[in-house]
Amino acid sequence: MTPLNPSTTQGLVYGQAIPPAMWEGIRTEYSLPTLAQVRARLTSIHADPEPVMRQLVRIFVGDETLCPGYQFTDTLEVKPAVLALFARAMELRIAHNYFSAWMATPCPELEGRRPVDLLHGPTPPLLHALERFGASKKPATKLR
């Protein structure tokens, strides 16, 4: 896999290696708590945190499961736009890590803006850009 070059105008390419700097950038800008930390926080404000837990975008790095902070409102609800985008990403079989990296990467279909910066606007342009990203996946090859 070729490492991601964030300075390219083509945006993230599905199948490229995602550099650790991507996760550090998300951690710095939005926070990147562990799944256990998010569960503990949700348990303190919800009688049953499981419905919210099932909706979370997760990042898998080494042995850790992390939750990008861009998906949460101030009250720890999952933002509606993220819910819609993530549900579509799962339908398109886009892996969690690639979805998370796509959210934080300038996107040609969005005039070079990052999806995460457009979460308060209309969702259809984001869904269209996500579908274009999902269509860029190369078919899996069988290993013998």
C-alpha positions as CSV (number, residue, x, y, z in Angstrom):
1,M,0.0,0.0,0.0
2,T,1.2,3.5,-0.8
3,P,1.3,5.9,2.1
4,L,-1.3,8.7,2.0
5,N,0.0,12.1,0.8
6,P,-2.4,14.7,2.3
7,S,-1.1,17.3,0.0
8,T,-2.5,15.6,-3.1
9,T,-5.6,17.0,-4.7
10,Q,-7.2,13.6,-5.2
11,G,-8.1,13.2,-1.6
12,L,-8.0,9.9,0.3
13,V,-7.8,6.8,-1.8
14,Y,-9.4,3.7,-0.4
15,G,-6.7,1.0,0.1
16,Q,-3.9,3.4,0.8
17,A,-2.1,3.0,4.1
18,I,-3.5,5.6,6.6
19,P,-0.5,7.3,8.4
20,P,-0.5,7.5,12.2
21,A,-0.4,11.3,11.7
22,M,-4.1,11.1,10.6
23,W,-5.1,9.8,14.0
24,E,-2.9,12.3,15.8
25,G,-4.5,15.1,13.8
26,I,-8.0,13.9,14.8
27,R,-6.9,13.5,18.4
28,T,-5.5,17.0,18.5
29,E,-8.5,18.7,16.7
30,Y,-11.5,16.7,18.0
31,S,-10.2,14.3,20.7
32,L,-9.9,10.5,20.3
33,P,-11.0,8.8,23.5
34,T,-10.9,5.1,23.9
35,L,-14.1,3.1,23.6
36,A,-13.9,2.4,27.3
37,Q,-13.7,6.1,28.1
38,V,-16.7,6.8,25.9
39,R,-18.7,4.0,27.5
40,A,-17.9,5.3,31.0
41,R,-19.0,8.8,30.0
42,L,-22.2,7.6,28.3
43,T,-23.0,5.4,31.3
44,S,-22.8,8.5,33.6
45,I,-25.5,10.3,31.5
46,H,-27.7,7.5,30.0
47,A,-29.5,4.8,31.9
48,D,-28.8,2.5,28.9
49,P,-25.8,3.6,26.8
50,E,-26.0,0.6,24.4
51,P,-28.2,2.3,21.8
52,V,-25.6,5.1,21.5
53,M,-22.7,2.7,21.7
54,R,-24.0,0.7,18.7
55,Q,-24.0,3.9,16.5
56,L,-20.4,4.9,17.2
57,V,-17.8,5.4,14.6
58,R,-14.7,3.6,15.8
59,I,-11.0,3.6,14.8
60,F,-8.9,0.5,15.3
61,V,-5.2,1.3,15.9
62,G,-3.1,-1.5,17.2
63,D,-4.9,-3.0,20.1
64,E,-7.0,0.1,20.8
65,T,-10.5,1.0,19.8
66,L,-10.9,4.7,19.6
67,C,-13.9,7.0,18.9
68,P,-13.3,10.2,17.0
69,G,-14.6,13.2,18.9
70,Y,-16.0,14.9,15.7
71,Q,-19.1,12.6,15.9
72,F,-20.4,13.9,19.2
73,T,-22.5,16.9,20.1
74,D,-21.8,18.8,23.4
75,T,-24.3,16.4,25.1
76,L,-22.5,13.3,23.8
77,E,-25.2,12.5,21.3
78,V,-24.0,11.3,17.9
79,K,-24.5,14.1,15.3
80,P,-27.3,13.3,12.9
81,A,-25.1,14.0,9.8
82,V,-22.5,11.5,11.1
83,L,-25.2,8.9,11.8
84,A,-26.5,9.2,8.2
85,L,-23.0,9.2,6.7
86,F,-21.8,6.3,8.8
87,A,-24.9,4.2,8.1
88,R,-24.3,4.7,4.3
89,A,-20.6,3.9,4.8
90,M,-21.6,0.6,6.3
91,E,-23.9,-0.1,3.4
92,L,-21.1,0.6,1.0
93,R,-18.8,-1.7,3.1
94,I,-16.3,1.1,3.9
95,A,-14.2,0.1,6.8
96,H,-14.4,2.2,10.0
97,N,-10.8,3.5,9.7
98,Y,-11.2,4.6,6.1
99,F,-14.5,6.3,6.9
100,S,-12.8,8.2,9.7
101,A,-9.9,9.2,7.6
102,W,-12.2,10.3,4.8
103,M,-14.1,12.5,7.2
104,A,-10.9,14.4,8.0
105,T,-9.4,14.6,4.5
106,P,-10.0,17.4,2.0
107,C,-12.3,15.9,-0.6
108,P,-12.3,16.9,-4.3
109,E,-16.1,16.3,-4.6
110,L,-16.5,18.9,-1.8
111,E,-14.3,21.5,-3.5
112,G,-11.3,20.6,-1.3
113,R,-13.2,20.9,2.0
114,R,-13.2,18.2,4.6
115,P,-16.5,16.3,5.3
116,V,-16.1,17.0,9.0
117,D,-16.2,20.7,8.4
118,L,-19.6,20.5,6.6
119,L,-21.5,18.5,9.2
120,H,-23.8,21.4,9.9
121,G,-24.9,21.9,6.3
122,P,-27.0,19.8,4.0
123,T,-26.2,16.0,4.1
124,P,-26.8,15.1,0.3
125,P,-23.5,16.6,-0.9
126,L,-21.7,14.7,1.8
127,L,-23.5,11.4,0.9
128,H,-22.7,11.9,-2.8
129,A,-19.0,12.5,-1.9
130,L,-19.0,9.4,0.3
131,E,-20.6,7.3,-2.5
132,R,-17.9,8.4,-4.9
133,F,-15.3,7.5,-2.3
134,G,-16.9,4.1,-1.8
135,A,-17.0,3.5,-5.5
136,S,-13.2,4.0,-5.6
137,K,-12.7,0.8,-3.7
138,K,-10.9,-1.8,-5.7
139,P,-12.6,-5.3,-5.8
140,A,-11.0,-7.7,-3.3
141,T,-8.7,-10.2,-4.9
142,K,-8.7,-13.8,-3.7
143,L,-5.5,-15.0,-2.1
144,R,-4.5,-18.6,-2.8
